[in-house]
C-alpha cells in the first residue's frame, strides 16, 4: 500500500487496520525533539482513529535508532531529552497506546533507541550483525526516570542487572535470550511477520487488550508519573559533563 512521508516518519496502511510507521531520520534515526513531537502527534492520531487497530514501528535506515541526537544536546543542552519517556513525551505516548504495538527491528537499537523499541508491546528482530542494548550505564548517563520505568517494565526481572547495569550492546541472539526482543526472523520475513502479528492482536476488542495492557503498566506508570525521591532524574545534571561526552562521541561513530 502507498506510503505517506511525514516529519521524520513514513506511514503506510495495511490489512487488518495495521499502521506501519518507519522512522526516517538518516543516517542513524537519532532521536531529537522534532521526532518526539512527531511521534506524539502520530500516537494521538492512532488512538483517535478507530480504523487503526494496531501499530508497527520500524525504520527506513540500517539503524532502528542509535539513540539521542548528540548534536541537538550539544547545541541546546538536555532540554526535553531529560524527560525522555516521561508523561507527555512521544515515547511515553507510544508505550501507553491502548492498541497493540510491535517493534520491527532491522538494525542497531541502542540507548534511547532501545527505549523506543522497549516501549512497544512486542519486539521482533531480524537475524544479523548489529547490536541492541540499553547502553547508558557504560556511557555514564543516568537513564531519565521515564525511560528507566519503561525499560524496567519491559525487561524480565532476572535480566535487569545484566541489561541495565552492564550497559552492553548485544547481538540479536543474545538480546532474545535476555528478553530485549521476543522473536528472531530472517530479514526477508520480518515485515510480513510483524504485520501478521499486529493484525491478529488488532482484531481483539480494545476493551480487553487495552484494559489488560493498562493494568500491566499501572505500577510502572505510577512510578513514572509520580516518581519517588530516589526516582527523580539526574540526566540534566549529568548529561553534559566532559567525561560523559568523551564516552558518548566514540560510541556513536
Secondary structure, DSSP 4 states (H G I P E B T S, - for coil): --EEE-SSEEEEEETTTEEEEEE--TTTT-B-HHHHHHHHHHHHHHHH-TT--EEEEEESSSEEE--B-HHHHHHH-SGGGGGTTSTTSHHHHHHT-SSEEEEEE-SEEETHHHHHHHTSSEEEEESSS--EE--HHHHT-PPPHHHHHHHHHHS-GGGHIIIIIT---B-HHHHHHTTS-SEEE-GGGHHHHHHHHHHHHHTS-HHHHHHHHHHHHHHHHHHHHS--GGGS--HHHHTT-HHHHHHHHHHH-
